[in-house]
Amino acid sequence: MNPVNLDGKLIAQVIKNEIKSLIENKFSDEVKPGLVAILVNDNPASRIYLNSKTKSCAEVGIYSKIIELPVSTSESELIDLIKQLNENDKFHGILVQQPLPPHINTNRINEIISPEKDVDGFNPINMGKLLIGDECFVPCTPAGILELISRYGIAVDGKHCVIIGRSNIVGKPLAALLIQKSKRANATVTICHSGTKNVENFTRSADILVTAMGFPMFLKENMVKENSVVIDVGINRIEDRTSAKGYKIVGDVDFENVSKKVSYITPVPGGVGPMTIAMLLKNTVEAAMKISGIKNV
Amino acid sequence: MNPVNLDGKLIAQVIKNEIKSLIENKFSDEVKPGLVAILVNDNPASRIYLNSKTKSCAEVGIYSKIIELPVSTSESELIDLIKQLNENDKFHGILVQQPLPPHINTNRINEIISPEKDVDGFNPINMGKLLIGDECFVPCTPAGILELISRYGIAVDGKHCVIIGRSNIVGKPLAALLIQKSKRANATVTICHSGTKNVENFTRSADILVTAMGFPMFLKENMVKENSVVIDVGINRIEDRTSAKGYKIVGDVDFENVSKKVSYITPVPGGVGPMTIAMLLKNTVEAAMKISGIKNV
């Protein structure tokens, strides 16, 4: 039997439509939600990714701007810019595209972004509130994963969720989100990573398995439980001579074989990726509403 | 074969001696590390616990003071007091004894304590840094557990650690600490809690098992793996007619039977409890050194 494809592209479109209506109802042309994105590298992939974020902003009615800085930008120059943007009324959300060049301390930059405009949820205050279970901006990929499975009616409560990967943008905040005592979460969570021995012992016991390693087609059929849910956060380029570009994008999951065994699975591309962008829009609108004192009732 | 008792009382004394020497070497009588503790309830257990903290401060040469406030104290009065203490040069560490009365929001109070004086590590900034893997004050019980097992030469790296309990003061920060990519941590971590189904399936696979539920003698012999390490954070009062007080203190572990099967175990009392206090002293001295610009070289 074929599994259900968790169609992130479709669900993201549904959410974008909801956000578009919300903006039309709650905002005027004078006061529009605004997002500013800072790019400090000449990585073409980062630029493509940022362009798709600003394109989505335009679709729903969020004003957005990309500020491109040369790789030689110093940490203090970047900090000064962020401080100005913290005070800029036009922007309710600020994001700094990662990765940053090695001479800039990413943690230090995340601390500078005003917690009220921290739509990526990477400021330690928001990370700490997430862990504590307090209201905060949830990082977009973990938020997108939870939103996607919840829109498909998959309950997390009481399930064993196994996360492979402990990055600060996916694995750690996702674990923090899923262990909370709330109806949407309340999962038993195992965090696996490069230091985990016999990872297949953990993945085979997962009701919901999330791979976020960046290791093409790592997860094989014999590593998953029958009828489980598999969420693939990986975005990996591999050579593909049959394609005009010479490469194709695959996830961390051997989709073709794993999909025969599980009940739900996300495709790559078109799974978690679009959901991440949808959550960025949602966080930006929420930031704008809070800052502008607009209530969502 | 009997297991090794992880003697927290003994190790805490060793650490206190180290701290005492450090204070004698690095501080003068004019500039001493100072800790202020605020108690906002008339719970005798809280007072006893605080008294043991200040007694330990005196032993090592930390100046300390307990400020007792009536249960009727308002949240804003408490906030004002903390703000004053944030500015008070005499105190390098501020702790607010939990639990607080229900009309005071604990999360809000934790946010007010200056991150530089937050020796309990409960301010969301410190919690977030802990999750991210940045330098911060680590909450005392998780720090004490890691210190205790590491002083006994038990490696955590690559082990499966199962934590039962998701409190903001033990379970969550301990998980955040143990998953970090560092020599002292790097464990595969599972977080179980009241929403976990068939908890014994998880506990039986644990190399290191930490119980922090507050459920007397919950963990039975058939729930642990042979030769595993068991850390009992529980402190529960149960009736004991043979005792003059009419009660005795037990942990979350059925010590008598579990201890026959495992390789290391913490007693209750005398295991994690004294380590928690030792870590509070350590955090206070570190806060004092940072604030006073004293280097530990």
Interface residues (C-beta under 8 A of the other chain):
Chain A: N107 N123 P124 I125 N126 M127 G128 K129 L130 L131 I132 G133 D134 D157 G158 R166 N168 K172 P173 A175 A176 I179 Q180 K181 N186 A187 T188 V189 T190 I191 C192 H193 S194 G195 T196 K197 N201 F202 S205
Chain B: N107 N123 P124 I125 N126 M127 G128 K129 L130 L131 I132 G133 D134 D157 G158 R166 N168 K172 P173 A175 A176 I179 Q180 K181 N186 A187 T188 V189 T190 I191 C192 H193 S194 G195 T196 K197 N201 F202 S205
